[in-house]
Amino acid sequence: MSLIFLLTGIAMLLVMWGKEKPSYALWAVTLALSIYWLNHHATDALSILL
């Protein structure tokens, strides 16, 4: 999860430095990774014994 925050932070720094195209690419990678991570956890079975 910290990788997602790190990539988002790097994308924000790239925008501040005026490098918009690499920032958009990194943001797209971060978005795809976030969707994968959400799908991985949202479809995981809960191991709760009631």
Backbone as CSV, one residue per row, in Angstrom:
resi,resn,N_x,N_y,N_z,CA_x,CA_y,CA_z,C_x,C_y,C_z
1,MET,0.821,-1.191,0.000,0.000,0.000,0.000,0.865,1.255,0.000
2,SER,2.000,1.173,0.675,2.861,2.360,0.708,3.450,2.657,-0.676
3,LEU,3.565,1.625,-1.518,4.052,1.843,-2.881,3.096,2.753,-3.646
4,ILE,1.800,2.579,-3.435,0.810,3.416,-4.112,0.973,4.879,-3.690
5,PHE,1.172,5.109,-2.403,1.367,6.482,-1.918,2.679,7.068,-2.432
6,LEU,3.716,6.257,-2.493,5.002,6.724,-3.006,4.891,7.123,-4.475
7,LEU,4.242,6.288,-5.279,4.079,6.599,-6.694,3.224,7.847,-6.903
8,THR,2.187,8.003,-6.090,1.356,9.203,-6.181,2.159,10.445,-5.818
9,GLY,2.982,10.350,-4.789,3.825,11.471,-4.402,4.827,11.837,-5.486
10,ILE,5.419,10.837,-6.117,6.355,11.105,-7.205,5.637,11.759,-8.375
11,ALA,4.415,11.299,-8.670,3.628,11.901,-9.755,3.331,13.376,-9.449
12,MET,3.018,13.672,-8.193,2.761,15.075,-7.823,4.028,15.922,-7.950
13,LEU,5.166,15.361,-7.566,6.421,16.096,-7.708,6.752,16.355,-9.179
14,LEU,6.483,15.371,-10.028,6.741,15.555,-11.453,5.889,16.678,-12.028
15,VAL,4.647,16.791,-11.578,3.789,17.884,-12.053,4.348,19.228,-11.587
16,MET,4.800,19.288,-10.338,5.340,20.552,-9.825,6.615,20.950,-10.567
17,TRP,7.361,19.968,-11.055,8.591,20.260,-11.791,8.339,20.502,-13.271
18,GLY,7.074,20.444,-13.693,6.724,20.753,-15.069,6.820,19.580,-16.035
19,LYS,6.962,18.381,-15.531,7.045,17.192,-16.385,5.692,16.495,-16.352
20,GLU,4.757,17.007,-17.179,3.381,16.528,-17.105,3.186,15.150,-17.736
21,LYS,3.795,14.881,-18.878,3.569,13.594,-19.543,4.059,12.408,-18.713
22,PRO,5.278,12.448,-18.141,5.666,11.327,-17.271,4.769,11.219,-16.036
23,SER,4.283,12.359,-15.572,3.399,12.334,-14.417,2.081,11.640,-14.740
24,TYR,1.532,11.913,-15.924,0.293,11.248,-16.332,0.512,9.743,-16.465
25,ALA,1.639,9.348,-17.011,1.941,7.924,-17.156,2.060,7.255,-15.787
26,LEU,2.757,7.907,-14.871,2.913,7.354,-13.527,1.577,7.317,-12.798
27,TRP,0.751,8.337,-13.015,-0.577,8.351,-12.404,-1.427,7.202,-12.939
28,ALA,-1.328,6.913,-14.232,-2.086,5.801,-14.818,-1.631,4.463,-14.241
29,VAL,-0.329,4.310,-14.060,0.190,3.090,-13.438,-0.315,2.976,-12.004
30,THR,-0.311,4.084,-11.283,-0.791,4.089,-9.910,-2.275,3.753,-9.850
31,LEU,-3.048,4.297,-10.767,-4.481,4.005,-10.809,-4.726,2.525,-11.091
32,ALA,-4.000,1.958,-12.045,-4.153,0.535,-12.357,-3.757,-0.335,-11.160
33,LEU,-2.688,0.045,-10.487,-2.254,-0.694,-9.301,-3.282,-0.592,-8.182
34,SER,-3.884,0.575,-8.019,-4.914,0.763,-6.989,-6.149,-0.080,-7.287
35,ILE,-6.545,-0.141,-8.544,-7.705,-0.951,-8.917,-7.413,-2.430,-8.687
36,TYR,-6.210,-2.859,-9.052,-5.825,-4.253,-8.798,-5.848,-4.554,-7.301
37,TRP,-5.302,-3.660,-6.501,-5.228,-3.857,-5.057,-6.624,-3.914,-4.447
38,LEU,-7.517,-3.038,-4.906,-8.893,-3.048,-4.412,-9.584,-4.346,-4.804
39,ASN,-9.424,-4.772,-6.052,-10.042,-6.005,-6.507,-9.509,-7.207,-5.727
40,HIS,-8.234,-7.200,-5.434,-7.624,-8.293,-4.675,-8.241,-8.400,-3.283
41,HIS,-8.432,-7.283,-2.623,-8.959,-7.297,-1.258,-10.470,-7.379,-1.206
42,ALA,-11.151,-6.849,-2.200,-12.607,-6.859,-2.186,-13.152,-8.253,-2.490
43,THR,-12.395,-9.072,-3.194,-12.873,-10.408,-3.538,-12.290,-11.490,-2.648
44,ASP,-11.492,-11.099,-1.670,-10.894,-12.060,-0.735,-11.957,-12.535,0.249
45,ALA,-11.961,-13.810,0.537,-12.911,-14.351,1.512,-12.499,-13.950,2.924
46,LEU,-13.468,-13.579,3.721,-13.185,-13.226,5.107,-13.088,-14.487,5.942
47,SER,-12.113,-14.523,6.798,-11.919,-15.718,7.643,-12.449,-15.433,9.049
48,ILE,-13.730,-15.157,9.123,-14.353,-14.880,10.428,-15.153,-16.109,10.847
49,LEU,-14.841,-16.626,11.983,-15.573,-17.769,12.504,-16.582,-17.274,13.535
50,LEU,-17.848,-17.448,13.218,-18.897,-17.000,14.139,-19.490,-18.166,14.893
